[in-house]
């Protein structure tokens, strides 16, 4: 496929339809970043076979799509059909999704023997060994269970959480609250009369060290913490 154009394909009860689209604009339209489909199409024509230049009849379009207007048909095809990625697009999107999945695993799971997170490079090598396929169109979170299940025979992993109590002085409380909220689950908290913030939080064992590090920097070391379990 040429990098100058790509296809959106749609099939309905044995009938096949194709449109020619700009690769970059087509991907942005699919993601909702572009809304004007007229700027996405290379040509406002619906094909049954773009390579051969074969086109469906107006009657067939109205039968399948309820309209023969090419722009309206194209919108339906984008919604229900499949955008064909160029080789470079697929490579870039797959790599980006891979990095997201590795990051989630590193932040969520630990090596049960050490209770420390696996380094990203170790996770990446295990993914290669397990020959795990990454879908560039599916959210990283949705692929996580399938990926983790494939990795377990190669990379021991457990999802462990810890609970800890935190007390932050008033001058650092607001900033620290945002850090904790982004990294941990706040089980209960309260603001004291002097403006200090006290909380009990639950956090992945893999993220425990990062939370302490970020709070230490945010408070210049002026905080109190205690492990509960």
C-alpha positions as CSV (number, residue, x, y, z in Angstrom):
1,X,0.0,0.0,0.0
2,X,1.3,3.5,-0.9
3,X,2.1,5.9,2.0
4,X,0.3,8.6,-0.1
5,X,-3.1,7.1,0.6
6,X,-4.8,4.3,2.5
7,X,-8.2,2.6,2.5
8,X,-11.2,2.3,4.7
9,X,-12.9,-1.0,4.0
10,X,-16.5,-2.0,4.9
11,X,-18.3,-5.2,4.2
12,X,-22.1,-5.8,4.5
13,X,-23.8,-9.0,3.7
14,X,-21.2,-10.0,1.1
15,X,-20.9,-6.5,-0.5
16,X,-17.6,-4.7,-0.1
17,X,-16.9,-1.0,-0.1
18,X,-13.7,1.0,-0.1
19,X,-12.8,4.7,0.1
20,X,-9.4,6.3,-0.5
21,X,-8.2,8.5,2.4
22,X,-5.2,10.5,3.4
23,X,-3.3,8.3,5.9
24,X,-2.5,11.0,8.5
25,X,-5.9,12.8,8.3
26,X,-7.7,9.4,8.2
27,X,-6.1,8.4,11.4
28,X,-6.8,11.7,13.1
29,X,-10.5,11.4,11.9
30,X,-10.7,7.9,13.4
31,X,-9.4,9.3,16.7
32,X,-11.8,12.2,16.6
33,X,-9.1,14.8,16.2
34,X,-10.5,15.8,12.8
35,X,-14.2,16.2,12.2
36,X,-14.4,17.4,8.6
37,X,-14.4,14.3,6.5
38,X,-14.2,16.2,3.2
39,X,-10.6,17.0,4.0
40,X,-9.9,13.3,4.8
41,X,-11.0,11.8,1.5
42,X,-8.5,11.6,-1.4
43,X,-11.5,11.5,-3.7
44,X,-15.2,11.7,-2.8
45,X,-16.0,8.4,-4.5
46,X,-17.1,5.1,-3.1
47,X,-15.6,1.9,-4.7
48,X,-16.2,-1.8,-4.5
49,X,-12.6,-2.3,-5.6
50,X,-10.4,0.9,-5.5
51,X,-7.5,-0.8,-7.3
52,X,-9.7,-1.7,-10.3
53,X,-11.8,1.5,-10.1
54,X,-15.0,-0.5,-9.7
55,X,-17.9,1.4,-8.2
56,X,-21.3,0.4,-6.7
57,X,-24.5,1.6,-8.1
58,X,-26.4,4.5,-6.5
59,X,-29.2,2.0,-5.7
60,X,-26.8,-0.3,-3.9
61,X,-25.4,2.5,-1.8
62,X,-28.9,3.6,-0.8
63,X,-29.8,0.0,0.0
64,X,-26.8,-0.5,2.3
65,X,-26.2,3.0,3.7
66,X,-29.6,4.7,3.4
67,X,-27.9,7.4,1.2
68,X,-25.8,7.7,-1.9
69,X,-24.1,10.9,-0.8
70,X,-20.4,10.0,-0.8
71,X,-19.5,12.1,2.3
72,X,-22.4,10.6,4.3
73,X,-21.4,7.1,3.2
74,X,-17.8,7.7,4.1
75,X,-18.8,8.8,7.6
76,X,-20.7,5.5,8.1
77,X,-17.7,3.5,6.7
78,X,-15.3,5.2,9.1
79,X,-17.7,4.4,12.0
80,X,-18.4,0.8,11.1
81,X,-15.5,-0.2,8.8
82,X,-11.7,-0.7,9.2
83,X,-9.1,1.9,8.5
84,X,-6.0,0.3,6.9
85,X,-2.9,1.6,8.5
86,X,0.3,2.2,6.6
87,X,3.3,0.1,7.7
88,X,4.9,3.1,9.5
89,X,1.6,4.1,11.2
90,X,1.1,0.5,12.5
91,X,4.8,0.4,13.7
92,X,4.5,3.7,15.5
93,X,1.1,3.0,17.1
94,X,2.1,-0.5,18.2
95,X,5.3,0.8,19.8
96,X,3.4,3.6,21.6
97,X,0.9,1.1,22.9
98,X,3.7,-1.3,24.0
99,X,5.3,1.4,26.1
100,X,2.0,2.2,27.8
101,X,1.5,-1.5,28.6
102,X,5.0,-1.9,29.9
103,X,4.6,1.2,32.1
104,X,1.3,-0.1,33.6
105,X,2.8,-3.5,34.3
106,X,5.9,-1.9,36.0
107,X,3.7,0.3,38.1
108,X,1.1,-2.4,39.0
109,X,2.9,-5.8,39.4
110,X,5.9,-6.9,41.5
111,X,8.3,-9.8,41.5
112,X,6.8,-11.9,44.3
113,X,10.3,-13.0,45.5
114,X,11.6,-9.4,46.1
115,X,8.3,-7.4,46.1
116,X,10.0,-5.0,43.8
117,X,8.7,-4.0,40.4
118,X,10.3,-5.6,37.3
119,X,12.4,-3.1,35.3
120,X,10.8,-2.1,32.0
121,X,13.6,-3.7,29.9
122,X,13.0,-7.1,31.6
123,X,9.3,-6.8,30.9
124,X,10.0,-5.9,27.3
125,X,12.3,-8.9,26.8
126,X,9.7,-11.2,28.3
127,X,7.1,-9.8,25.9
128,X,9.4,-10.6,23.0
129,X,10.1,-14.1,24.4
130,X,6.4,-14.7,24.8
131,X,5.7,-13.3,21.3
132,X,2.8,-11.3,22.7
133,X,0.9,-9.3,20.0
134,X,-0.1,-5.7,20.7
135,X,-3.2,-4.3,19.1
136,X,-2.6,-0.6,18.2
137,X,-6.3,0.2,18.3
138,X,-7.2,-1.3,21.6
139,X,-6.7,0.6,24.9
140,X,-3.6,-0.5,26.9
141,X,-5.8,-1.3,30.0
142,X,-8.1,-3.6,27.9
143,X,-5.1,-5.6,26.7
144,X,-3.5,-5.8,30.1
145,X,-5.0,-9.1,31.3
146,X,-4.3,-10.9,28.1
147,X,-0.7,-9.7,28.1
148,X,-0.1,-10.5,31.8
149,X,-1.5,-14.0,31.4
150,X,0.9,-14.6,28.5
151,X,3.9,-13.2,30.6
152,X,3.3,-15.2,33.8
153,X,5.0,-18.4,32.6
154,X,8.1,-16.4,31.9
155,X,8.0,-13.5,34.4
156,X,6.7,-14.2,38.0
157,X,4.3,-11.4,38.8
158,X,1.9,-10.6,41.6
159,X,-0.4,-7.6,42.2
160,X,0.3,-6.7,45.8
161,X,-0.9,-3.6,47.6
162,X,0.2,-1.9,50.8
163,X,-1.6,0.5,53.1
164,X,0.2,3.4,54.8
165,X,-0.7,6.4,56.9
166,X,0.6,9.8,55.8
167,X,0.8,13.1,57.6
168,X,1.8,16.2,55.6
169,X,2.4,19.7,57.1
170,X,0.1,22.5,56.0
171,X,2.5,24.3,53.8
172,X,2.9,21.1,51.6
173,X,-0.5,19.6,52.0
174,X,-2.2,20.8,48.9
175,X,0.6,19.8,46.5
176,X,1.0,16.4,48.3
177,X,-2.7,15.7,48.1
178,X,-2.5,15.9,44.3
179,X,0.5,13.5,44.2
180,X,-1.2,10.9,46.4
181,X,-4.5,11.1,44.6
182,X,-2.8,10.4,41.3
183,X,-0.8,7.4,42.5
184,X,-2.8,5.8,45.3
185,X,-6.3,5.1,46.5
186,X,-7.2,7.4,49.5
187,X,-9.1,5.2,51.9
188,X,-9.8,7.9,54.4
189,X,-8.4,11.4,55.2
190,X,-8.9,14.5,57.3
191,X,-7.6,18.0,57.6
192,X,-6.4,19.0,61.1
193,X,-7.0,22.3,62.8
194,X,-3.5,23.6,61.8
195,X,-4.1,22.7,58.1
196,X,-2.1,19.5,58.1
197,X,-3.4,16.6,56.0
198,X,-3.6,13.1,57.4
199,X,-4.6,10.1,55.2
200,X,-4.6,6.4,55.0
201,X,-3.9,5.2,51.5
202,X,-3.7,1.9,49.5
203,X,-1.1,1.7,46.8
204,X,0.4,-1.0,44.6
205,X,3.6,-2.3,46.1
206,X,5.3,-1.5,42.8
207,X,4.4,2.2,43.2
208,X,5.2,2.5,46.9
209,X,8.8,3.6,46.4
210,X,7.8,6.2,43.8
211,X,5.1,7.7,46.1
212,X,7.6,8.1,48.9
213,X,10.2,9.6,46.6
214,X,7.8,12.2,45.1
215,X,6.3,13.1,48.5
216,X,9.8,13.5,49.9
217,X,10.8,15.9,47.1
218,X,7.5,17.8,47.4
219,X,7.8,18.3,51.1
220,X,11.6,18.6,51.3
221,X,11.5,15.5,53.6
222,X,9.0,17.1,56.0
223,X,6.4,14.3,56.2
224,X,5.5,11.3,58.4
225,X,4.6,7.9,57.1
226,X,3.8,4.6,58.7
227,X,3.2,1.2,57.1
228,X,-0.1,-0.3,58.2
229,X,0.1,-3.6,56.3
